[in-house]
Amino acid sequence: MEPKYDSLTLKNQLCFPIYLCAKEVVRKYTPLLKKLDLTYTQYVVMMYFWEKRTSNVKKISKTLLIDSSTLTPLLKKLEKKGLVERAKDKEDGRNLMISITEKGLGLREKALVIPEKIGKCLGLSREEAEAFYMILYKILMNTKRREIS
């Protein structure tokens, strides 16, 4: 390949191994989450609720970087499963509040094994995992702040 095209080879793309890793890690979650009757995105939303308990769509969307057009049907599915409930905000009826249910909280116990199993699959030491986490979040914050010119 001509040297001027070196930057277009897969081996020189940081995005390619990031993409592959994300795809493979999510694939490893699939059989574990199937036991909980959750997709990966539903699992991420449930982790949010296990921490926050109650929130509105705008805050969830902003925190998880999930567009509200994707989030709304996902929340409806979680509500059908009895894991969350939606209700109008008492202070502002235009605002929809979503809260975790007792069933949703109970699912947290079953999910406790997942991080350990995924951690073993990744094969990173605690220090490597912490460093990788910091680098990934640095990339995320930088890409959110900077536009391509």
Protein Blocks (a to p, Z undefined) as FASTA:
>chain_A
ZZklmmmpfklpmklmmmmmmmmmmmmmmmmmmmnopafklmmmmmmmmmnopacfklmm
mmnopafklmmmmmmmmmmnopaccdddfklmkbccddddfklmmmmmmmmmmmmmmmmm
nopafklmmmmmmmmmmmmmmmmmpccZZ
